[in-house]
Amino acid sequence: MKGKKTLVVITTLLIASFVAYSFRTPIIDTWEDLVEEDIPTVSYNDVRNTAPAVNPPANANIDVDATNVNTPEPASALPSSFNLEVPFTTQAPFANWDFPYQEACEEASTITVHYYYQDKTFTKEIADKEILDLVEWEKDYFGDYKDTTAEETAEFIKAYWGYDRVDVEYDPTVEQIQRHVFAGRPVIIPAAGKQLGNPNFRNGGPLYHMFVVRGWADSQFITNDVGTRNGENYRYTYDIVMKAMHDWNGGDVDNGQKVIIVVYPNN
């Protein structure tokens, strides 16, 4: 009898372990939703209706160091948490991960920033059309759409939407990213996708990826990661983002430069 009870207990534990492993991603997501602080979002209209921050001087290819602070506020002016209301879409709005969608993280990330400044929201149909239209435009402009570098991404943002200023900043710090976001400017991050360790990614993640930092809390960046349907308000620790941050670098992404892309709204 004891042997049968032991067998039942072991079988039950094995089944429970298998179920928990199979559903680990939704379980983790649900747990994170429960424990994460609900942070009110700040829209672009909210930002425009407050006193404007002083923008740093325009300078393409900014090499940022500790003495090049982007806004004049002291460190104590940064709140413990902050979150811009950046609209979200995945790079595959209808969950079709064939081409071009599997390579459309740059397009989707930049579109979400553009929609933030335009105070627009997405439907799946709208997001899908925007991505495909931009992909076709890039094919004409660059000859291809895949794996645009930070410089190329900044270039197409200017050319496609007509933004006057898009900065590419090298070797940024956590605080400098925060100050851009606090001033109402979402930050686009090129990254080595596999270094992000996102459990929602297929096959460990893409070689090269882009996503948007929209806020921070609890020593984590709040992001819109277009590479997963669970990417809205997705959190990465500061350490993960800063280590994974790399430009395309001809495909040698792990050794690409640390760089961010910052779009400034036209006045």
Secondary structure, DSSP 4 states (H G I P E B T S, - for coil): -HHHHHHHHHHHHHHHHHHHHHTHHHHHHHHHHHHS--PPPB-HHHHHTSPPPPPPPP-SSEE--TT--SSS--GGGS-S-EEB------SSTTS--STTGGG-HHHHHHHHHHHHHHT----HHHHHHHHHHHHHHHHHHHS--SS--HHHHHHHHHHHH--SEEEEEES--HHHHHHHHHTT--EEEEEEGGGG--TTSGGG--SEEEEEEEEEETTEEEEE-TTSTT-EEEEEEHHHHHHHB---GGG-GGGSPPEEEEEEPP-
